[in-house]
Amino acid sequence: MIPDRLIPGRLIPDRVREAAAALPAPAYVYDLPGLDAHAAAVRRALAGVELYYAVKANPDAELLRVLAGHVDGFEVSSGGEHAHVTGLFPAMPVALGGPGKTDAELRLPHHRVHVESPNELRRLRATGLPADVLLRINPDLPVEGAALTMSGPFGMDEAGVAECLPLFGGRLRLRGLHAHLASGLDAPQLLRLAAALLRTEHEEVNLGGGMAVPYAEPERRFDWTAYGAGLRALAGGRRLRIEPGRALTAYCGYYVTRVMDVKRVRGQAYAILLGGTHHLRTPVTKGHDQPFEVLPTGAGPGVTDEPVTLAGQLCTPKDVFARAVPASLRVGDTVVFAMAGAYAWNISHHDFLMHPKPAFRHLRS
C-alpha cells in the first residue's frame, strides 16, 4: 500500500492508488465499481423520475455498460454518439438533442428528439418520419450561481414555441418540453428552476442536467436524495426526466501522470508532468485547480510543503493543471488527478504536439 504524502483526506480509493503506481504514465484509470455504486445510489434517490445519461460527458464504452444497468436511456447530441450508443445497446431508448442537427441526424431513430427551433421542426416534419418531440425552451428565468448558463443559441423563447405549435399533427407528435438552463447548481437551486418550469400544462418535461460538481471541494457531493424528493413533490402526475452527465461520471475517472522536472522561476516552484491538458482539458476549460494526490514513487529533487504549479509538456503557458497549490513532490513521483471522469479526455485537443496518447485502465474490482 502506498502512503499519502499530500492532502489530509483520501481523494483516491485504494484500488486506484495501487493501480496508479504500477501503470505507465500518462494514463486514465476508470473505477467501475465506484461508478456502479454511485449510479445505483442516484437511481434509488430518483425513484419515480426518469434518468437518462448525457453521453457527451464521457462516451467510454465500459462506463456506458455500467450505466446501462441504472439509467432509463441515453441522451446523444450527434450522429456519431447515436451510432456509438445504439451499437452498444440496440434496445435502449435514445433521446436526440443538440443544436445544428443535420438532415441525416433528424432521420435517426429515437425515443425523443429535442427540437431547438421552428426551422429545425419544419425540417423534421419534411422527413415524413414519425417523431416524438420535446421543444427545447430557453425561458427568461434568473439563474444565480451557475457555472455555465445555456443561453443564446440554445432552445427557443416563447415566440419560437408559439411558431412551432401549429406544425404538429399526424406523425409529428408534441410530447412536452425540454429545458436545460444552466450547469453547476445545487439541489435547492435546481428545484427552484424546476418549480418555475413546471408551471405548464405539458404532460412531459425534461429538466436536463446541471448538477453541481464542485472541483474546489471534491468531498462535497450533489444532494440527490433532496433533489429526487423535491421533483416527486413537484411532478403532479407529469412525466419528469433528467439528463445528468458530469455528475454521474466525474468521480469515477482519474488521470495518472508522473513528475518529470521540478524547478524555480523567479521564486515560484513548478512541477513539469508527463502529458498535459491535451489529455485533461477540464481545468483549463473551467478555470480551476484540478484536485490531485501525490504518490511518493520518486527519489529525485523536489519541494516540500510549499506552493507549486503543476504544468504539462505543451508549449503554451495555458498548459496548467493547478496553480500554486501547497504540495510536497519529487521528480519521479506519481500524480493522480481526481474527478477526471467527465469532459476530460473526450474534450481535449489530443494531437497538439503529437505526444503519445494516454493508456486506459478499467478497474473492475
PASELUM-793612 format. One record per residue (C-alpha): residue in one letter; x, y, z; residue number from 0. Coordinates in Angstrom, 1 decimal, decimal comma. Each point is the difference from the previous one (the first is absolute). Last residue first. Layout:
<sites>
resn;px;py;pz;resi
A;X;Y;Z;NUM
...
</sites>
This chain:
<sites>
resn;px;py;pz;resi
S;-12,8;-4,9;-8,5;364
R;-0,6;0,9;-3,7;363
L;2,7;2,7;-0,5;362
H;0,0;1,3;-3,6;361
R;3,4;1,1;-1,2;360
F;0,6;2,3;-2,9;359
A;3,5;1,0;-1,3;358
P;0,6;3,6;-0,9;357
K;0,6;1,1;-3,6;356
P;3,6;0,7;-1,0;355
H;1,0;3,7;-0,7;354
M;-0,9;1,4;-3,4;353
L;0,7;3,6;0,9;352
F;-3,8;0,7;0,1;351
D;-1,6;-3,3;-1,0;350
H;-2,3;-0,6;2,9;349
H;-1,7;3,3;0,3;348
S;-2,2;-1,0;3,0;347
I;-3,8;-0,4;0,1;346
N;-0,1;-3,8;0,2;345
W;2,9;-0,3;2,4;344
A;-1,6;2,2;2,7;343
Y;-3,6;1,1;-0,3;342
A;-0,9;-2,7;2,6;341
G;2,0;-2,6;1,9;340
A;2,9;2,1;1,1;339
M;-1,2;0,8;3,6;338
A;3,4;-1,0;1,4;337
F;3,5;0,8;-1,3;336
V;2,5;-2,5;1,1;335
V;3,6;1,1;0,1;334
T;2,8;-2,6;0,1;333
D;3,4;1,1;1,3;332
G;3,0;-0,4;-2,2;331
V;1,3;3,5;0,6;330
R;-1,1;1,0;3,5;329
L;-3,2;1,2;1,7;328
S;-1,3;1,8;3,0;327
A;-3,0;2,2;-0,6;326
P;-1,7;3,4;0,7;325
V;-1,8;1,0;-3,3;324
A;1,6;2,9;-1,9;323
R;-2,0;-0,7;-3,2;322
A;-1,6;-3,2;-1,0;321
F;-0,3;-2,0;-3,3;320
V;1,9;2,5;-2,2;319
D;0,6;-0,1;-3,8;318
K;-1,1;3,6;-0,4;317
P;3,7;1,2;-0,1;316
T;0,3;-1,7;-3,4;315
C;2,5;-2,4;-1,5;314
L;-1,6;-3,1;1,4;313
Q;1,7;-2,4;2,5;312
G;-2,2;0,5;3,0;311
A;-0,2;2,4;3,0;310
L;-0,5;-0,4;3,7;309
T;0,6;3,3;1,9;308
V;1,6;-0,4;3,4;307
P;-0,8;1,7;3,3;306
E;2,1;-1,4;2,8;305
D;0,1;-3,1;2,2;304
T;3,1;-1,6;-1,2;303
V;1,5;0,5;-3,5;302
G;1,8;-2,4;-2,4;301
P;3,2;-1,6;-1,0;300
G;-0,1;-3,7;-1,0;299
A;-1,1;-3,1;2,0;298
G;-3,4;-0,8;-1,6;297
T;-3,0;-2,3;0,8;296
P;-1,4;2,3;2,7;295
L;-3,7;0,0;-1,0;294
V;-1,2;3,6;-0,4;293
E;-3,7;0,8;0,2;292
F;-2,1;2,2;-2,3;291
P;-2,9;2,4;-0,3;290
Q;0,0;1,9;-3,3;289
D;0,6;3,7;0,7;288
H;-2,8;2,0;-1,7;287
G;-0,6;2,0;-3,2;286
K;-2,8;-2,2;-1,4;285
T;1,5;-0,7;-3,4;284
V;3,6;0,2;1,2;283
P;-0,7;-2,4;2,9;282
T;-2,0;-2,4;-2,2;281
R;2,5;-0,3;-2,9;280
L;1,4;-3,4;1,1;279
H;1,9;-1,7;-2,8;278
H;1,0;3,1;-2,0;277
T;0,1;1,6;3,5;276
G;3,3;-1,7;0,7;275
G;1,9;-3,2;-0,5;274
L;3,1;-0,7;2,2;273
L;0,2;2,6;2,8;272
I;2,1;3,1;0,5;271
A;0,0;1,1;3,6;270
Y;0,4;3,7;0,6;269
A;1,2;2,0;3,1;268
Q;-0,2;3,8;-0,1;267
G;3,1;1,9;1,1;266
R;0,6;1,8;-3,3;265
V;-0,2;-3,4;-1,8;264
R;0,6;-3,0;2,2;263
K;0,3;-3,6;-1,2;262
V;-1,4;-3,5;0,3;261
D;0,2;-2,3;-3,0;260
M;-1,6;-3,2;-1,3;259
V;-2,7;-0,5;2,6;258
R;-2,3;-2,9;-1,0;257
T;-3,5;-0,4;-1,3;256
V;-3,3;-1,7;0,9;255
Y;-3,4;1,5;-1,0;254
Y;-2,8;-1,3;2,1;253
G;-3,7;-0,7;-0,9;252
C;-2,8;-1,3;2,2;251
Y;-0,9;3,4;1,5;250
A;-0,9;1,8;-3,2;249
T;-2,4;-2,8;-1,2;248
L;-3,5;0,7;1,3;247
A;0,2;3,8;0,8;246
R;1,7;0,6;-3,3;245
G;-2,9;-1,3;-2,0;244
P;-3,4;0,5;1,5;243
E;-3,1;-0,2;-2,2;242
I;-3,2;0,3;2,0;241
R;-3,5;-1,2;-0,8;240
L;-3,4;0,8;1,5;239
R;-3,3;-1,5;-1,2;238
R;-2,8;2,1;1,6;237
G;-2,3;-1,2;2,8;236
G;0,6;3,0;2,1;235
A;3,7;-0,1;-0,4;234
L;1,0;2,6;2,5;233
A;0,1;-2,3;3,1;232
R;1,7;-2,7;-2,0;231
L;2,6;2,6;-1,1;230
G;0,7;1,1;3,5;229
A;0,5;-3,5;1,3;228
G;2,4;-0,8;-2,8;227
Y;1,9;3,2;0,6;226
A;0,3;-0,5;3,7;225
T;1,3;-3,5;-0,5;224
W;2,4;1,0;-2,8;223
D;1,8;2,6;2,2;222
F;2,9;0,9;-2,2;221
R;3,3;-1,0;1,5;220
R;2,6;1,7;2,2;219
E;3,3;-1,9;0,4;218
P;1,5;1,5;-3,2;217
E;-0,4;3,6;1,3;216
A;1,8;2,1;-2,6;215
Y;-1,2;-2,3;-2,7;214
P;-3,6;0,6;1,0;213
V;-2,2;-2,2;-2,2;212
A;-3,3;1,7;0,0;211
M;-3,0;-1,5;-1,8;210
G;-0,7;1,6;-3,4;209
G;-2,1;-2,7;-1,6;208
G;-3,0;0,2;-2,2;207
L;-3,5;0,8;1,4;206
N;-1,9;-2,2;-2,5;205
V;-3,7;0,7;0,3;204
E;-2,9;-2,2;-1,0;203
E;-3,7;0,6;0,5;202
H;0,1;3,6;-1,2;201
E;-2,4;2,3;1,8;200
T;2,7;2,3;1,4;199
R;1,1;1,5;3,2;198
L;2,6;-2,8;0,2;197
L;2,8;2,4;-1,2;196
A;-0,3;2,2;3,1;195
A;0,1;-2,9;2,4;194
A;2,8;-1,6;-1,9;193
L;2,1;3,2;0,3;192
R;-0,5;0,1;3,8;191
L;0,8;-3,7;0,1;190
L;3,3;0,6;-1,9;189
Q;1,0;2,6;2,5;188
P;-1,0;-2,2;3,0;187
A;2,0;-2,9;-1,4;186
D;3,3;1,8;-0,8;185
L;0,7;1,7;-3,3;184
G;3,2;-0,4;-2,1;183
S;-1,7;0,0;-3,4;182
A;-2,8;2,1;-1,5;181
L;-3,2;0,1;-1,9;180
H;-0,7;-3,5;-1,2;179
A;-3,7;0,2;-0,9;178
H;-1,8;-2,6;-2,1;177
L;-3,8;0,2;-0,6;176
G;-2,8;-2,3;-0,8;175
R;-1,2;-2,9;-2,2;174
L;-0,8;1,8;-3,2;173
R;-0,6;-2,6;-2,7;172
L;1,0;0,2;-3,7;171
R;-1,6;-3,1;-1,6;170
G;-3,3;1,8;-0,5;169
G;0,1;3,4;1,6;168
F;2,3;2,7;1,2;167
L;1,0;3,0;-2,0;166
P;-2,6;2,4;1,7;165
L;2,1;-0,2;3,2;164
C;3,3;1,0;-1,4;163
E;-0,5;3,7;-0,4;162
A;-1,3;0,3;3,5;161
V;3,2;-1,7;1,3;160
G;2,1;2,5;-1,9;159
A;-1,9;2,9;1,4;158
E;0,4;-1,3;3,6;157
D;3,7;-0,3;-0,3;156
M;1,8;-2,8;-1,7;155
G;2,8;-2,5;0,6;154
F;3,8;0,6;0,2;153
P;1,6;2,7;-2,1;152
G;0,0;2,7;2,7;151
S;-0,2;-1,4;3,5;150
M;1,2;-3,2;1,5;149
T;1,4;1,5;3,2;148
L;3,3;-1,3;1,4;147
A;1,4;-0,2;3,6;146
A;-3,4;1,1;1,3;145
G;-0,3;2,1;3,2;144
E;-3,2;1,7;-1,0;143
V;-2,2;-1,1;-2,9;142
P;-2,7;2,5;-0,5;141
L;-2,7;-1,2;-2,4;140
D;-0,6;1,3;-3,5;139
P;-1,0;-3,2;-1,6;138
N;2,2;-2,0;-2,3;137
I;-2,2;-2,9;-1,2;136
R;0,9;-3,2;-1,7;135
L;-3,2;-1,4;-1,6;134
L;-0,3;-3,7;0,8;133
V;-1,0;-2,0;-3,1;132
D;-1,1;-3,5;-0,7;131
A;0,7;-0,5;-3,7;130
P;-1,5;-2,2;-2,8;129
L;1,8;0,5;-3,3;128
G;-1,3;2,3;-2,7;127
T;3,5;1,5;-0,3;126
A;-1,6;3,4;-0,5;125
R;-1,3;0,1;3,5;124
L;3,6;-0,1;1,3;123
R;0,9;2,8;-2,3;122
R;-2,9;2,0;1,3;121
L;0,9;-0,7;3,6;120
E;3,6;1,2;-0,7;119
N;-1,4;3,2;-1,4;118
P;-2,2;0,5;3,0;117
S;3,1;-0,4;2,3;116
E;1,8;-2,3;2,4;115
V;-1,9;-3,2;-0,2;114
H;0,8;-2,7;2,5;113
V;-0,7;-3,4;-1,6;112
R;-1,5;-2,7;2,1;111
H;0,2;-3,8;-0,2;110
H;2,2;0,2;-3,0;109
P;0,6;-1,4;-3,5;108
L;2,4;2,2;-2,0;107
R;-1,7;2,1;-2,8;106
L;0,8;3,3;1,7;105
E;3,6;-1,0;0,1;104
A;0,1;-0,3;-3,8;103
D;-1,6;3,4;-0,4;102
T;2,7;1,5;2,2;101
K;-0,6;1,1;3,6;100
G;1,3;3,4;0,7;99
P;-0,7;0,1;3,8;98
G;0,1;-3,1;2,1;97
G;-2,4;-2,7;1,0;96
L;-1,0;-3,5;-1,0;95
A;-1,5;-2,1;2,8;94
V;0,8;-3,7;-0,2;93
P;-2,0;-2,9;1,6;92
M;2,1;-3,2;0,5;91
A;-0,7;-3,0;-2,3;90
P;3,1;0,3;-2,3;89
F;2,4;0,5;2,9;88
L;3,6;0,0;-1,1;87
G;-0,6;0,9;-3,7;86
T;-2,8;2,3;1,0;85
V;2,4;1,9;2,3;84
H;2,8;0,4;-2,5;83
A;-2,3;0,7;-3,0;82
H;-1,9;2,7;1,9;81
E;3,2;1,6;1,3;80
G;1,3;0,3;-3,6;79
G;-3,3;1,3;-1,2;78
S;0,2;2,7;2,5;77
S;-1,4;1,2;3,4;76
V;-0,9;-3,2;1,8;75
E;-2,1;-0,4;3,1;74
F;-0,1;-3,6;1,4;73
G;-2,7;-2,1;1,5;72
D;-1,8;-1,1;3,1;71
V;3,2;-0,1;2,1;70
H;1,4;-2,4;2,5;69
G;1,2;-3,2;-1,8;68
A;1,0;2,1;-3,0;67
L;2,3;2,0;2,2;66
V;2,5;-2,9;0,3;65
R;0,0;-0,7;-3,7;64
L;0,3;3,8;-0,7;63
L;3,2;0,2;2,2;62
E;1,5;-2,9;-2,0;61
A;-0,9;1,6;-3,3;60
D;1,7;3,4;0,8;59
P;-2,5;2,6;-1,2;58
N;0,9;2,6;2,7;57
A;-2,0;3,2;0,7;56
K;-1,4;0,0;-3,5;55
V;-2,0;-3,1;0,9;54
A;-2,6;1,8;2,0;53
Y;-1,3;-2,8;2,1;52
Y;-3,8;-0,3;0,3;51
L;-1,9;-0,4;3,3;50
E;-3,8;-0,1;0,2;49
V;-1,4;1,2;3,3;48
G;-2,2;-2,2;2,2;47
A;3,0;-1,2;2,1;46
L;2,7;2,6;-0,4;45
A;1,8;-0,7;3,3;44
R;0,2;-3,7;-0,9;43
R;1,5;0,7;-3,4;42
V;2,5;2,4;1,5;41
A;1,2;-2,6;2,4;40
A;0,3;-2,6;-2,8;39
A;2,0;2,4;-2,1;38
H;2,4;0,6;2,9;37
A;0,5;-3,7;0,7;36
D;0,5;-0,8;-3,7;35
L;2,4;2,9;-0,5;34
G;2,1;-1,1;3,0;33
P;0,1;-3,6;-1,2;32
L;1,0;1,3;-3,5;31
D;3,0;2,0;1,2;30
Y;1,4;1,5;-3,2;29
V;3,7;0,5;-0,2;28
Y;1,4;2,3;-2,7;27
A;3,7;-0,2;-0,8;26
P;3,1;2,1;-0,4;25
A;1,9;-1,8;1,2;24
P;0,8;-3,7;0,0;23
L;-2,1;-1,6;2,8;22
A;1,4;-1,6;3,2;21
A;-0,5;3,0;2,4;20
A;-3,4;0,7;-1,5;19
A;-1,4;-3,5;0,6;18
E;0,7;0,2;3,7;17
R;-1,5;3,4;0,4;16
V;-3,1;-0,9;-2,1;15
R;-0,7;-3,1;2,2;14
D;0,6;2,0;3,2;13
P;-2,5;2,7;-1,0;12
I;1,5;3,4;-0,8;11
L;-1,3;3,3;1,5;10
R;1,1;-1,1;3,5;9
G;0,0;2,6;2,8;8
P;3,0;2,0;1,0;7
I;1,7;1,2;-3,1;6
L;3,5;-0,9;-1,2;5
R;2,2;-3,0;0,8;4
D;-2,4;-2,8;0,3;3
P;1,3;-3,5;0,5;2
I;0,3;-2,7;-2,7;1
M;-1,3;-3,4;0,9;0
</sites>
